[in-house]
Amino acid sequence: MLQLQKIRENKDVYVTALAKRNLDGRTLLEQVLQLDEKRRATQTELDSTLAESNRLSKEIGLLFKNGKAEEANAIKAKTTDLKEQSKTLSETLTAVSKELQEVLYQIPNIPHPSVPAGTTEEDNEEIFREGKVPKLIEGALPHWELAKKYDIIDFELGVKITGAGFPVYKGKGARLQRALISYFLDKNTKAGYTEIQVPHLVNEASGYGTGQLPDKEGQMYHIGEDNLYLIPTAEVPVTNIFRDEMLKETDFPIKYTGYTPCFRREAGSYGAHVRGLNRLHQFDKVEIVRVERPEQSYDALDNMVEHVKDILRELKLPYRILRLCGGDLGFTSALTYDFEVFSTAQDRWLEISSVSNFETYQANRLKLRFKDTHGKRHLAHTLNGSALALPRVLAGILENYQTKDGIQVPEVLLPYCGFNLID
C-alpha cells in the first residue's frame, strides 16, 4: 500500500509512474488526498471537541465542590451536546478512514524506474539467456504424453478425485517431485535461508497484508464458514510472520525458505497452452522470502536472481530472464524478473520463477517496521521469489531429458532420487 505522506509529496510523479502500468491514477490519488484531508480535519475537530468536553467536566467538578450547583448544571447541558458531537464525529472518522483504506487498496505499487513501458507479456524485456537447447530424439513427446507412457503422472485420475488441474504423481514421478523439493530446500538453506514450515491456510488479514486481497480474491480458494483462504504461495504466510512487528536494524538480513503446496483457481484458463503441468490448480513450490533494509533491498534482489540462476545451471536447463513491463507487473511489485525454461518438445518458454522486490508496499500494509541505531522508525522492504515452482521445472526435465531409452535424471538430482532413468 502506498504511503499517504509520499502521495501528498509526489502525486504528479506517482501519476506518471502508474501510467507505466497503463493506469490513469490521477483520479484515485486525488480521491485519496481528499479523503485524507477530510479524515485529518475530522480528527482535529474531534480532538478539539473532546478537549473542550474534558475542560468543562473539570470545571463542573470544581463548581459543585464550591457549592455552585446552578452554574454547574448550566454548563452540564453543554457537555451533553459536546458528547453527542463527539459521537457523530467519531462515527464520521471511522467511515472516512475505512473509505480511505479501501481506495488505497485499489492502487498498485509504483514501478521501479527500470521497469519498461508496455501493455502485455509481449512487451517484457529479455535481459539474459543461458543454456544449450538440446536436440531431441525423433518423435519426441510433450510431457503429458511422456507422463502417460511411463505412468508417472495421472491427470485423468486427478480429474476423478477432484477435477482438472489436480494431477496424481505416481512411482518415479512422485519420487522425482520429492527429489526436486529436497534439492531446492538444500540449495536455499546452504545459501543462508532458514527453512520454515507454515500453515497452508491463512486468515483474511494475511491476505490483505501481502496484497492478494482484494486484488486476487477471485483467484483464491475461500473457505466461507471459517473465512480462511488456501494459500496461493508460501509468500503469504511467511511474510505475514512479520505483520505488526517492530524489528531491530541488527535483525537484517532476514532470509526464509519454505515448501508448500499452492492453490489457485486460475479462472478462465483453457486451451493447449495450459495442458498437462503447464497450468494447475494445485502445485508444489519452494519459496524464498527476504526482509531487508531499504538501502540493501536491490542488492538482495540481484542476489536472489543469481541464486535462481545457479539452480537452473545445476539442472542444466536452458532458460532466460525477463524484466516485466508495467502492464505485466504484479499488483504489489515494484520490479519483477521472470525466469522461463525452454521446453524443447513444446517449442515454447515456460515460466518457472518470479523474483520480486515490493519495496515498502507490503510492509506498509503489514505495519512491518524497524528502528535504526538512532531509534527512528522505518518501513522495511520485502522480497520474494520462487526457487522453484515445480510443475514447469518437471515438465522441462521430462521433455528436455528424454532419450530413446527413457528419461534421464539430471545429475544433480541423482543423490535425491535413487535412480537415474525413468523407463
Secondary structure by P-SEA (a helix, b strand, c coil): cccaaaaaacaaaaaaaaccccccaaaaaaaaaaaaaaaaaaaaaaaaaaaaaaaaaaaaaaaaaacaaaaaaaaaaaaaaaaaaaaaaaaaaaaaaaaaaaaaaaccccccccccccccccccccccccccccccccccccaaaaaaaaccccaaaaaaaccccbbbbcaaaaaaaaaaaaaaaaaaaaabbbbbbbbccccaaaaaaacccccccccccccccccccccccccccccccccccccccccccbbbbbbbbbbbccccccccccccccccccccbbbbbbbbcccaaaaaaaaaaaaaaaaaaaacccccccccccccccccccbbbbbbbbcccccbbbbcbbbbbbcaaaaaaacccccccccbbbbbbbbbbbccccaaaaaaaaaaacccccccccccccccccccccc
